[in-house]
Amino acid sequence: MLKITGLNELSKKLDTLAGNVAKLNGTHQVPIAEMLTPEFMAGHTRFANIDEFFDASGFQVISAADFEAIPTEPLDEFVRTESSFESWEAMAAEAGKTWALKQLKL
């Protein structure tokens, strides 16, 4: 006879995961610094954090409006040169996935 143990613990973990998934449902506005964490930046760029990245870019980014005013092509060129991504959009998408997985606590 085979005895299976630990199913209660697994059930609790699945319930927690389901709750975390429900929290992520819909659209979220996540601050850039929360998505582009120091760990993410160090893993994909030569910079320790997003502030260093923008300081080196030549773009002054103090507010969301500053960021939104950056022309797409120069930002994409900087991202291509200084990261493992082809564009800002690709970098942000990967950071978003990483952020979401962290929220799921996987």
All heavy atoms as an XYZ file, in Angstrom:
821
protein
N       0.834     -1.173      0.000
C       0.000      0.000      0.000
C       0.886      1.245      0.000
O       1.866      1.316      0.725
C      -0.910     -0.027      1.232
C      -1.766      1.198      1.340
S      -2.777      1.108      2.817
C      -4.357      1.333      2.125
N       0.534      2.220     -0.812
C       1.280      3.467     -0.940
C       0.613      4.537     -0.091
O      -0.596      4.760     -0.182
C       1.294      3.910     -2.414
C       2.013      5.204     -2.724
C       3.503      5.084     -2.402
C       1.831      5.539     -4.182
N       1.406      5.178      0.753
C       0.870      6.233      1.614
C       1.327      7.586      1.070
O       2.520      7.805      0.853
C       1.357      6.042      3.050
C       0.778      7.064      4.003
C       1.214      6.776      5.429
C       0.603      7.811      6.336
N       0.982      7.595      7.723
N       0.387      8.479      0.818
C       0.693      9.817      0.295
C       0.467     10.824      1.411
O      -0.588     10.855      2.034
C      -0.192     10.153     -0.914
C       0.060      9.147     -2.037
C       0.074     11.567     -1.394
C      -0.858      9.300     -3.217
N       1.494     11.646      1.647
C       1.379     12.676      2.685
C       1.671     14.037      2.073
O       2.219     14.145      0.977
C       2.368     12.412      3.840
O       3.691     12.433      3.321
C       2.098     11.081      4.514
N       1.291     15.077      2.786
C       1.599     16.423      2.339
C       0.544     17.067      1.457
O       0.743     18.157      0.954
N      -0.572     16.398      1.243
C      -1.600     16.961      0.363
C      -2.254     18.201      0.969
O      -2.647     19.114      0.235
C      -2.646     15.911      0.007
C      -2.157     14.806     -0.917
C      -3.269     13.812     -1.198
C      -1.608     15.360     -2.208
N      -2.369     18.248      2.287
C      -2.934     19.449      2.912
C      -2.043     20.662      2.653
O      -2.528     21.750      2.353
C      -3.124     19.255      4.423
C      -4.294     18.353      4.741
O      -5.197     18.200      3.929
N      -4.270     17.759      5.920
N      -0.741     20.471      2.769
C       0.205     21.558      2.512
C       0.127     21.992      1.047
O       0.116     23.184      0.743
C       1.625     21.121      2.853
C       2.638     22.235      2.697
C       4.034     21.800      3.087
O       4.177     20.976      4.024
O       4.981     22.289      2.457
N       0.059     21.043      0.135
C      -0.071     21.357     -1.283
C      -1.366     22.119     -1.545
O      -1.384     23.104     -2.287
C      -0.029     20.088     -2.127
C      -0.259     20.275     -3.631
C       0.817     21.186     -4.226
C      -0.290     18.931     -4.331
N      -2.434     21.702     -0.931
C      -3.725     22.369     -1.104
C      -3.656     23.822     -0.628
O      -4.169     24.727     -1.296
C      -4.806     21.612     -0.338
O      -6.055     22.260     -0.477
N      -2.997     24.055      0.499
C      -2.846     25.424      1.018
C      -2.024     26.284      0.052
O      -2.354     27.436     -0.200
C      -2.186     25.409      2.392
C      -3.092     24.917      3.492
C      -2.368     24.867      4.824
C      -3.225     24.202      5.886
N      -2.516     24.075      7.166
N      -0.954     25.710     -0.490
C      -0.115     26.443     -1.438
C      -0.891     26.779     -2.715
O      -0.760     27.870     -3.253
C       1.154     25.657     -1.755
C       2.134     25.654     -0.616
C       3.405     24.916     -0.967
C       4.363     24.937      0.210
N       5.638     24.312     -0.078
N      -1.690     25.846     -3.168
C      -2.504     26.101     -4.366
C      -3.556     27.171     -4.095
O      -3.822     28.015     -4.958
C      -3.160     24.808     -4.856
C      -2.212     23.792     -5.487
C      -2.944     22.494     -5.780
C      -1.558     24.351     -6.736
N      -4.132     27.177     -2.902
C      -5.088     28.224     -2.532
C      -4.414     29.586     -2.510
O      -4.967     30.572     -2.987
C      -5.723     27.931     -1.167
C      -6.717     26.782     -1.208
O      -7.152     26.403     -2.318
O      -7.044     26.256     -0.123
N      -3.208     29.650     -1.957
C      -2.448     30.908     -1.922
C      -2.135     31.371     -3.334
O      -2.312     32.553     -3.662
C      -1.145     30.724     -1.118
O      -1.476     30.353      0.216
C      -0.323     31.988     -1.107
N      -1.699     30.445     -4.182
C      -1.402     30.775     -5.573
C      -2.645     31.304     -6.279
O      -2.589     32.312     -6.986
C      -0.849     29.565     -6.319
C      -0.526     29.764     -7.796
C       0.511     30.861     -7.993
C      -0.058     28.458     -8.414
N      -3.782     30.659     -6.072
C      -5.036     31.103     -6.704
C      -5.391     32.511     -6.240
O      -5.824     33.347     -7.046
C      -6.162     30.132     -6.387
N      -5.196     32.803     -4.974
C      -5.460     34.147     -4.463
C      -4.531     35.176     -5.074
O      -4.952     36.286     -5.432
N      -3.251     34.817     -5.222
C      -2.286     35.737     -5.834
C      -2.601     35.978     -7.307
O      -2.449     37.094     -7.802
C      -0.864     35.198     -5.663
C      -0.411     35.216     -4.222
O      -0.966     35.927     -3.388
N       0.597     34.427     -3.910
N      -3.046     34.951     -8.001
C      -3.447     35.097     -9.409
C      -4.636     36.047     -9.505
O      -4.671     36.929    -10.368
C      -3.770     33.730    -10.047
C      -4.469     33.898    -11.387
C      -2.502     32.901    -10.208
N      -5.601     35.903     -8.615
C      -6.788     36.776     -8.621
C      -6.386     38.236     -8.412
O      -6.946     39.134     -9.045
C      -7.774     36.332     -7.548
N      -5.390     38.477     -7.557
C      -4.917     39.849     -7.319
C      -4.291     40.451     -8.571
O      -4.331     41.659     -8.771
C      -3.890     39.878     -6.188
C      -4.465     39.622     -4.829
C      -3.340     39.625     -3.799
C      -3.799     39.069     -2.483
N      -2.690     38.924     -1.524
N      -3.686     39.626     -9.405
C      -3.024     40.117    -10.619
C      -3.982     40.298    -11.788
O      -3.607     40.887    -12.797
C      -1.906     39.167    -11.043
C      -0.627     39.254    -10.235
C       0.367     38.220    -10.726
C      -0.023     40.636    -10.280
N      -5.195     39.797    -11.664
C      -6.159     39.908    -12.744
C      -6.428     41.379    -13.051
O      -6.551     42.198    -12.148
C      -7.459     39.191    -12.364
C      -8.402     39.073    -13.531
O      -7.980     39.088    -14.676
N      -9.674     38.961    -13.242
N      -6.485     41.718    -14.309
C      -6.779     43.090    -14.708
C      -5.512     43.860    -15.053
O      -4.451     43.293    -15.266
N      -5.644     45.161    -15.099
C      -4.543     46.047    -15.474
C      -3.929     46.659    -14.228
O      -4.643     47.016    -13.299
C      -5.074     47.170    -16.393
O      -5.689     46.555    -17.531
C      -3.966     48.079    -16.840
N      -2.619     46.780    -14.232
C      -1.901     47.356    -13.094
C      -0.951     48.435    -13.586
O      -0.354     48.302    -14.645
C      -1.093     46.286    -12.366
C      -1.925     45.197    -11.799
N      -2.453     45.256    -10.546
C      -2.353     44.030    -12.329
C      -3.164     44.172    -10.319
N      -3.119     43.401    -11.396
N      -0.821     49.481    -12.807
C       0.188     50.504    -13.081
C       1.280     50.315    -12.045
O       1.058     50.531    -10.851
C      -0.422     51.887    -13.011
C      -1.405     52.121    -14.130
C      -1.521     53.585    -14.478
O      -0.775     54.420    -13.992
N      -2.460     53.891    -15.321
N       2.423     49.887    -12.506
C       3.536     49.581    -11.622
C       4.638     50.602    -11.878
O       5.039     50.808    -13.025
C       4.067     48.149    -11.895
C       5.213     47.808    -10.967
C       2.941     47.134    -11.769
N       5.140     51.243    -10.831
C       6.244     52.187    -11.017
C       7.445     51.507    -11.677
O       7.737     50.329    -11.407
C       6.585     52.636     -9.593
C       5.349     52.357     -8.799
C       4.714     51.155     -9.442
N       8.127     52.240    -12.541
C       9.282     51.694    -13.265
C      10.293     51.093    -12.296
O      10.796     49.997    -12.519
C       9.941     52.785    -14.142
C       9.024     53.148    -15.300
C      11.296     52.329    -14.658
C       9.512     54.327    -16.114
N      10.600     51.815    -11.223
C      11.604     51.328    -10.276
C      11.177     50.046     -9.580
O      12.026     49.252     -9.158
C      11.913     52.409     -9.243
N       9.885     49.798     -9.466
C       9.409     48.564     -8.851
C       9.533     47.389     -9.815
O       9.762     46.256     -9.406
C       7.945     48.725     -8.407
C       7.443     47.580     -7.561
C       6.036     47.790     -7.040
O       5.672     48.931     -6.713
O       5.289     46.796     -6.979
N       9.377     47.649    -11.100
C       9.527     46.588    -12.102
C      10.995     46.355    -12.440
O      11.440     45.225    -12.546
C       8.778     46.951    -13.390
C       7.348     46.555    -13.374
S       6.480     46.685    -14.959
C       7.643     47.182    -16.156
N      11.720     47.449    -12.642
C      13.125     47.338    -13.031
C      13.983     47.393    -11.770
O      14.689     48.360    -11.500
C      13.484     48.451    -14.019
C      12.699     48.388    -15.328
C      12.871     49.653    -16.131
C      13.115     47.185    -16.147
N      13.904     46.326    -11.018
C      14.594     46.235     -9.734
C      16.109     46.196     -9.937
O      16.594     45.887    -11.043
C      14.178     44.958     -8.992
O      14.595     43.827     -9.777
C      12.683     44.916     -8.745
N      16.872     46.451     -8.873
C      18.324     46.306     -8.994
C      18.731     44.912     -9.482
O      19.659     44.785    -10.290
C      18.820     46.581     -7.571
C      17.816     47.542     -7.026
C      16.491     47.047     -7.581
N      18.027     43.874     -9.037
C      18.350     42.512     -9.486
C      18.117     42.371    -10.988
O      18.938     41.773    -11.695
C      17.502     41.475     -8.728
C      17.768     41.420     -7.241
C      17.055     42.519     -6.433
O      16.111     43.155     -6.936
O      17.478     42.754     -5.293
N      17.002     42.908    -11.469
C      16.698     42.835    -12.894
C      17.746     43.611    -13.691
O      18.274     43.108    -14.685
C      15.297     43.393    -13.178
C      14.913     43.299    -14.627
C      14.301     42.157    -15.112
C      15.183     44.338    -15.511
C      13.948     42.052    -16.455
C      14.836     44.245    -16.848
C      14.225     43.095    -17.325
N      18.043     44.832    -13.254
C      18.994     45.674    -13.982
C      20.379     45.038    -14.014
O      21.038     45.016    -15.055
C      19.051     47.071    -13.372
C      17.753     47.852    -13.508
S      17.179     48.043    -15.212
C      18.460     49.099    -15.891
N      20.825     44.504    -12.880
C      22.146     43.880    -12.829
C      22.209     42.634    -13.707
O      23.259     42.324    -14.270
C      22.508     43.531    -11.384
N      21.095     41.956    -13.846
C      21.068     40.741    -14.662
C      20.991     40.988    -16.159
O      21.323     40.111    -16.949
N      20.544     42.190    -16.556
C      20.329     42.456    -17.979
C      21.094     43.663    -18.523
O      21.034     43.935    -19.726
C      18.829     42.674    -18.238
C      18.008     41.462    -17.956
N      17.952     40.382    -18.803
C      17.223     41.135    -16.904
C      17.167     39.456    -18.289
N      16.712     39.897    -17.131
N      21.764     44.392    -17.632
C      22.536     45.563    -18.056
C      23.834     45.609    -17.259
O      24.059     44.785    -16.382
C      21.766     46.886    -17.796
O      21.774     47.174    -16.392
C      20.336     46.827    -18.312
N      24.648     46.612    -17.531
C      25.869     46.805    -16.742
C      25.626     47.762    -15.580
O      26.557     48.153    -14.882
C      27.003     47.314    -17.630
C      26.769     48.669    -18.248
C      27.935     49.078    -19.160
N      27.681     50.324    -19.814
C      28.043     51.513    -19.331
N      28.688     51.603    -18.200
N      27.776     52.620    -20.011
N      24.370     48.119    -15.365
C      24.012     49.098    -14.348
C      23.430     48.417    -13.113
O      22.740     47.408    -13.222
C      23.016     50.113    -14.909
C      23.549     50.817    -16.122
C      23.146     50.436    -17.388
C      24.478     51.830    -15.998
C      23.653     51.062    -18.519
C      25.004     52.462    -17.119
C      24.586     52.080    -18.385
N      23.687     49.025    -11.957
C      23.212     48.458    -10.692
C      21.736     48.736    -10.445
O      21.087     48.009     -9.712
C      24.034     49.003     -9.524
N      21.212     49.783    -11.085
C      19.807     50.134    -10.872
C      19.317     51.025    -12.006
O      20.100     51.457    -12.854
C      19.603     50.804     -9.502
C      20.467     52.029     -9.331
O      20.448     52.940    -10.153
N      21.241     52.055     -8.258
N      18.022     51.320    -11.995
C      17.413     52.090    -13.079
C      17.912     53.533    -13.088
O      18.022     54.143    -14.148
C      15.864     52.008    -13.025
C      15.227     52.569    -14.295
C      15.319     52.693    -11.798
C      15.575     51.823    -15.560
N      18.244     54.076    -11.919
C      18.763     55.448    -11.867
C      20.090     55.549    -12.610
O      20.298     56.485    -13.390
C      18.923     55.916    -10.415
C      17.590     56.091     -9.712
O      16.587     56.409    -10.392
O      17.546     55.902     -8.489
N      20.987     54.603    -12.389
C      22.260     54.593    -13.109
C      22.034     54.449    -14.616
O      22.730     55.076    -15.413
C      23.156     53.456    -12.621
C      23.774     53.695    -11.276
C      24.736     52.579    -10.884
O      25.068     51.708    -11.724
O      25.144     52.581     -9.708
N      21.094     53.617    -14.982
C      20.769     53.400    -16.382
C      20.354     54.717    -17.044
O      20.883     55.098    -18.088
C      19.639     52.363    -16.470
C      19.175     52.025    -17.859
C      19.874     51.115    -18.635
C      18.018     52.587    -18.381
C      19.432     50.786    -19.913
C      17.571     52.260    -19.650
C      18.285     51.354    -20.421
N      19.413     55.421    -16.424
C      18.954     56.682    -17.010
C      20.020     57.771    -16.918
O      20.134     58.591    -17.831
C      17.633     57.137    -16.384
C      16.447     56.407    -16.934
C      15.578     55.739    -16.093
C      16.204     56.358    -18.300
C      14.474     55.056    -16.607
C      15.118     55.670    -18.821
C      14.257     55.019    -17.973
N      20.820     57.791    -15.858
C      21.909     58.769    -15.765
C      22.868     58.622    -16.943
O      23.291     59.604    -17.543
C      22.673     58.618    -14.449
C      21.904     59.122    -13.246
O      20.875     59.827    -13.430
O      22.318     58.810    -12.113
N      23.192     57.366    -17.293
C      24.116     57.109    -18.399
C      23.478     57.363    -19.756
O      24.180     57.615    -20.739
C      24.620     55.667    -18.332
N      22.157     57.350    -19.812
C      21.463     57.497    -21.098
C      21.505     58.914    -21.645
O      21.334     59.142    -22.837
C      19.995     57.074    -20.961
O      19.257     58.071    -20.238
N      21.699     59.870    -20.746
C      21.648     61.266    -21.179
C      20.244     61.847    -21.098
O      20.052     63.041    -21.284
N      19.269     61.020    -20.817
C      17.891     61.487    -20.652
C      17.691     61.839    -19.184
O      18.048     61.066    -18.306
C      16.871     60.418    -21.047
C      17.001     59.932    -22.455
C      17.349     58.626    -22.717
C      16.777     60.792    -23.521
C      17.469     58.163    -24.018
C      16.887     60.340    -24.826
C      17.240     59.029    -25.072
N      17.107     62.985    -18.932
C      16.808     63.364    -17.554
C      15.430     62.807    -17.204
O      14.425     63.208    -17.782
C      16.808     64.876    -17.380
C      16.571     65.281    -15.949
C      16.672     66.772    -15.747
O      17.058     67.509    -16.638
N      16.316     67.219    -14.569
N      15.421     61.871    -16.266
C      14.164     61.239    -15.866
C      13.995     61.426    -14.361
O      14.576     60.699    -13.560
C      14.128     59.746    -16.229
C      12.821     59.120    -15.790
C      14.338     59.554    -17.721
N      13.202     62.420    -14.023
C      12.889     62.687    -12.625
C      11.426     62.357    -12.351
O      11.064     61.934    -11.269
C      13.206     64.156    -12.257
C      14.703     64.400    -12.431
C      12.753     64.479    -10.842
C      15.126     65.830    -12.312
N      10.610     62.515    -13.364
C       9.174     62.281    -13.199
C       8.661     61.388    -14.325
O       9.356     61.149    -15.324
C       8.422     63.611    -13.234
O       8.500     64.167    -14.536
N       7.428     60.953    -14.173
C       6.790     60.151    -15.221
C       6.682     60.955    -16.507
O       6.859     60.417    -17.605
C       5.416     59.676    -14.763
N       6.432     62.246    -16.390
C       6.332     63.104    -17.575
C       7.669     63.167    -18.306
O       7.703     63.163    -19.543
C       5.867     64.502    -17.177
N       8.770     63.222    -17.556
C      10.105     63.210    -18.179
C      10.291     61.933    -18.986
O      10.776     61.961    -20.118
C      11.213     63.277    -17.125
C      11.277     64.596    -16.388
O      10.776     65.610    -16.912
O      11.826     64.603    -15.270
N       9.915     60.813    -18.385
C      10.063     59.530    -19.068
C       9.220     59.488    -20.335
O       9.689     59.069    -21.389
C       9.701     58.374    -18.140
C       9.736     57.057    -18.845
C      10.939     56.465    -19.160
C       8.566     56.431    -19.244
C      10.980     55.259    -19.850
C       8.594     55.237    -19.916
C       9.806     54.646    -20.225
N       7.986     59.926    -20.238
C       7.071     59.892    -21.380
C       7.526     60.806    -22.509
O       7.173     60.580    -23.672
C       5.659     60.249    -20.929
C       5.047     59.161    -20.062
C       3.740     59.562    -19.402
O       3.156     60.590    -19.795
O       3.325     58.840    -18.480
N       8.344     61.806    -22.192
C       8.825     62.743    -23.209
C      10.034     62.209    -23.988
O      10.426     62.804    -24.990
C       9.182     64.080    -22.552
N      10.594     61.098    -23.573
C      11.766     60.545    -24.264
C      11.324     59.984    -25.616
O      10.401     59.165    -25.683
C      12.425     59.422    -23.437
C      12.919     59.961    -22.103
C      13.577     58.791    -24.215
C      13.415     58.881    -21.156
N      11.982     60.393    -26.687
C      11.653     59.830    -28.005
C      11.958     58.323    -28.045
O      12.961     57.868    -27.502
C      12.565     60.591    -28.970
C      13.044     61.783    -28.208
C      13.017     61.412    -26.763
N      11.099     57.582    -28.691
C      11.197     56.123    -28.701
C      12.503     55.619    -29.295
O      13.179     54.780    -28.697
C      10.004     55.517    -29.483
O       8.799     55.946    -28.851
C      10.065     54.006    -29.492
N      12.872     56.097    -30.475
C      14.048     55.530    -31.148
C      15.349     55.750    -30.372
O      16.132     54.799    -30.223
C      14.176     56.045    -32.577
C      15.253     55.344    -33.385
C      15.197     53.805    -33.324
O      14.100     53.221    -33.405
O      16.275     53.195    -33.185
N      15.629     56.942    -29.860
C      16.864     57.077    -29.066
C      16.866     56.191    -27.809
O      17.907     55.640    -27.445
C      16.902     58.557    -28.695
C      16.069     59.237    -29.723
C      15.007     58.246    -30.089
N      15.714     56.039    -27.181
C      15.644     55.165    -26.009
C      15.873     53.720    -26.420
O      16.636     52.997    -25.770
C      14.294     55.320    -25.309
C      14.079     54.434    -24.077
C      15.155     54.666    -23.021
C      12.696     54.666    -23.504
N      15.255     53.286    -27.507
C      15.461     51.920    -27.997
C      16.924     51.681    -28.354
O      17.472     50.611    -28.074
C      14.573     51.631    -29.209
C      13.120     51.399    -28.835
O      12.813     51.229    -27.634
O      12.282     51.399    -29.758
N      17.564     52.662    -28.961
C      18.977     52.532    -29.314
C      19.832     52.369    -28.060
O      20.734     51.526    -28.017
C      19.446     53.746    -30.120
C      20.901     53.684    -30.550
C      21.221     52.479    -31.440
O      20.374     52.068    -32.246
O      22.344     51.951    -31.313
N      19.553     53.156    -27.044
C      20.293     53.030    -25.789
C      20.064     51.653    -25.168
O      21.002     51.007    -24.701
C      19.887     54.145    -24.809
C      20.712     54.135    -23.556
C      22.026     54.573    -23.556
C      20.170     53.665    -22.375
C      22.799     54.538    -22.403
C      20.925     53.637    -21.203
C      22.247     54.074    -21.226
N      18.830     51.187    -25.178
C      18.508     49.862    -24.634
C      19.256     48.785    -25.406
O      19.844     47.874    -24.812
C      16.979     49.612    -24.650
C      16.657     48.156    -24.364
C      16.273     50.521    -23.656
N      19.278     48.873    -26.750
C      19.996     47.883    -27.571
C      21.485     47.864    -27.225
O      22.108     46.802    -27.166
C      19.826     48.186    -29.056
C      18.604     47.596    -29.685
C      18.617     47.700    -31.207
N      18.534     49.073    -31.700
C      17.409     49.782    -31.781
N      16.266     49.252    -31.389
N      17.418     51.002    -32.254
N      22.042     49.035    -27.016
C      23.472     49.156    -26.741
C      23.840     48.692    -25.338
O      24.883     48.087    -25.141
C      23.917     50.633    -26.922
O      23.594     51.044    -28.239
C      25.400     50.805    -26.697
N      22.983     48.974    -24.380
C      23.337     48.792    -22.978
C      22.614     47.663    -22.241
O      22.723     47.547    -21.029
C      23.090     50.099    -22.214
C      23.931     51.255    -22.698
C      25.423     51.059    -22.455
O      25.809     50.224    -21.604
O      26.218     51.739    -23.127
N      21.859     46.852    -22.977
C      21.147     45.754    -22.321
C      21.096     44.544    -23.244
O      21.597     44.585    -24.365
C      19.721     46.191    -21.959
O      18.877     46.148    -23.092
N      20.448     43.515    -22.775
C      20.277     42.307    -23.587
C      18.970     42.341    -24.380
O      18.553     41.326    -24.917
C      20.306     41.077    -22.666
O      19.293     41.163    -21.673
N      18.348     43.508    -24.496
C      17.059     43.651    -25.167
C      17.179     44.484    -26.437
O      18.067     45.309    -26.565
C      16.029     44.289    -24.219
C      15.801     43.478    -22.984
C      16.423     43.803    -21.798
C      14.993     42.346    -23.025
C      16.233     43.033    -20.657
C      14.800     41.576    -21.897
C      15.423     41.918    -20.708
N      16.244     44.273    -27.353
C      16.217     44.981    -28.627
C      15.484     46.310    -28.545
O      15.641     47.149    -29.432
C      15.578     44.110    -29.707
C      16.451     42.961    -30.143
C      17.755     43.442    -30.771
O      17.709     44.333    -31.638
O      18.817     42.924    -30.377
N      14.675     46.512    -27.502
C      13.905     47.749    -27.400
C      13.474     47.960    -25.953
O      13.519     47.027    -25.135
C      12.653     47.678    -28.284
O      11.755     46.702    -27.775
N      13.047     49.197    -25.682
C      12.504     49.491    -24.365
C      11.275     48.621    -24.102
O      11.096     48.091    -23.013
C      12.154     50.968    -24.248
C      11.416     51.243    -22.974
C      10.080     51.435    -22.816
C      11.984     51.286    -21.666
N       9.784     51.603    -21.487
C      10.925     51.514    -20.762
C      13.273     51.152    -21.168
C      11.129     51.626    -19.393
C      13.471     51.261    -19.787
C      12.403     51.494    -18.928
N      10.440     48.463    -25.109
C       9.216     47.665    -24.964
C       9.550     46.232    -24.562
O       8.909     45.661    -23.682
C       8.409     47.687    -26.262
C       7.062     47.020    -26.137
C       6.235     47.139    -27.411
O       6.201     48.225    -28.008
O       5.629     46.128    -27.781
N      10.565     45.643    -25.190
C      10.964     44.273    -24.855
C      11.516     44.200    -23.430
O      11.218     43.257    -22.687
C      12.001     43.765    -25.850
N      12.287     45.197    -23.048
C      12.848     45.237    -21.702
C      11.734     45.368    -20.661
O      11.715     44.641    -19.658
C      13.828     46.403    -21.583
C      14.574     46.480    -20.290
S      15.821     47.795    -20.425
C      16.437     47.823    -18.768
N      10.801     46.270    -20.911
C       9.689     46.482    -19.985
C       8.793     45.243    -19.899
O       8.319     44.886    -18.818
C       8.877     47.702    -20.409
N       8.590     44.565    -21.037
C       7.764     43.356    -21.038
C       8.393     42.266    -20.182
O       7.710     41.608    -19.394
C       7.541     42.864    -22.472
N       9.683     42.074    -20.320
C      10.376     41.060    -19.520
C      10.360     41.436    -18.040
O      10.147     40.588    -17.175
C      11.815     40.871    -20.006
C      12.548     39.763    -19.297
C      11.944     38.392    -19.527
O      11.310     38.138    -20.563
O      12.113     37.526    -18.629
N      10.573     42.710    -17.758
C      10.512     43.175    -16.371
C       9.111     42.964    -15.808
O       8.951     42.595    -14.635
C      10.912     44.643    -16.282
N       8.094     43.184    -16.627
C       6.715     42.960    -16.201
C       6.446     41.511    -15.868
O       5.783     41.197    -14.871
N       6.983     40.610    -16.688
C       6.823     39.180    -16.409
C       7.508     38.811    -15.096
O       6.947     38.076    -14.279
C       7.414     38.342    -17.545
C       6.570     38.289    -18.782
C       7.123     37.239    -19.715
C       7.633     37.903    -20.965
N       8.239     36.983    -21.920
N       8.709     39.336    -14.912
C       9.456     39.064    -13.686
C       8.696     39.596    -12.475
O       8.584     38.918    -11.446
C      10.861     39.695    -13.770
O      11.538     39.157    -14.911
C      11.669     39.425    -12.524
N       8.154     40.802    -12.599
C       7.370     41.402    -11.519
C       6.151     40.532    -11.198
O       5.861     40.266    -10.038
C       6.946     42.817    -11.899
C       6.068     43.477    -10.891
C       6.466     44.189     -9.798
C       4.641     43.499    -10.873
N       5.379     44.633     -9.093
C       4.237     44.223     -9.736
C       3.657     42.963    -11.710
C       2.901     44.431     -9.421
C       2.323     43.171    -11.384
C       1.962     43.898    -10.249
N       5.438     40.096    -12.237
C       4.233     39.293    -12.033
C       4.567     37.973    -11.342
O       3.845     37.548    -10.418
C       3.532     39.042    -13.365
N       5.635     37.321    -11.756
C       6.034     36.064    -11.110
C       6.365     36.286     -9.644
O       6.037     35.469     -8.783
C       7.208     35.431    -11.837
C       6.886     34.814    -13.196
C       8.161     34.374    -13.903
C       5.930     33.651    -13.031
N       6.997     37.412     -9.361
C       7.319     37.747     -7.968
C       6.027     37.949     -7.163
O       5.942     37.526     -6.008
C       8.179     39.004     -7.919
C       8.773     39.291     -6.578
C       9.637     40.521     -6.650
C      11.032     40.174     -6.212
N      11.931     41.311     -6.227
N       5.023     38.566     -7.775
C       3.741     38.774     -7.091
C       3.044     37.451     -6.827
O       2.338     37.306     -5.828
C       2.834     39.690     -7.912
C       3.401     41.060     -8.205
C       3.987     41.741     -6.999
O       3.289     41.988     -6.029
N       5.270     42.045     -7.057
N       3.248     36.480     -7.706
C       2.645     35.164     -7.520
C       3.378     34.359     -6.454
O       2.888     33.340     -5.994
C       2.657     34.382     -8.843
C       1.743     34.917     -9.935
C       1.985     34.144    -11.231
C       0.287     34.835     -9.515
N       4.549     34.852     -6.121
C       5.411     34.192     -5.125
C       5.838     32.805     -5.576
O       5.852     31.850     -4.802
C       4.737     34.170     -3.757
C       4.417     35.558     -3.253
C       3.897     35.566     -1.865
C       3.426     36.891     -1.331
N       3.831     38.121     -1.840
N       6.197     32.738     -6.871
C       6.686     31.470     -7.432
C       8.202     31.406     -7.321
O       8.883     32.340     -7.413
C       6.282     31.346     -8.906
C       4.807     31.195     -9.172
C       4.541     31.150    -10.665
C       4.267     29.948     -8.521
